[in-house]
Amino acid sequence: MTDVVRDSRVLSLVSRPGLRQTLNTLLDQLGRCQKALNEFLEEKRAIFPRFYFIGDDDLLEILGQSTNPRVIQAHLKKLFAGIYSVQFGQEEKENVAMRSLDGELVPLKNHVPISIDVEVWLGKLSDEMKNTLQHLLTECVQDGKTASGGINPSAYPSQILCLAEQLLREFQRYKELVRRPSFS
């Protein structure tokens, strides 16, 4: 390859002995590297399926910067619909809350520790997001059933308020249907 640096004209390189073999070997090695990289990325996507929502370049950046949660945060909006960012605890060792694009902050019920295996802690974050929203929805529905003045809108995220209101309305409709006499 030093000959290429000295004389970059293609025609002068064609006659070099062994050049074809060298290029074929390099092409084969490149193909094996590409295959191994694709298998590695597929393995990570199998562990955390939300990685299918992002391209290979973004995934490589996330995996390469797994110890830097600020870099990973830039990709969260691609991985989780409705999540713009997460709030970190002291020294960025855990996730303590999630934030929407509108700035609505929802504290996580349980803090999620950040680990070197980014696909593992993002999976735990995903599970804790669901757990937190489920807990908030249950609380909100219970408050709606017991509160005479209605639910306090500042106590719950807007998405939870909307869903709880729909559930409470359907519960009421169901009760009315059960109370009606049948037409038999």
Order of alpha helices (4+ residues) and beta strands (2+ residues): alpha-alpha-alpha-alpha-alpha-alpha-beta-beta-beta-alpha-alpha
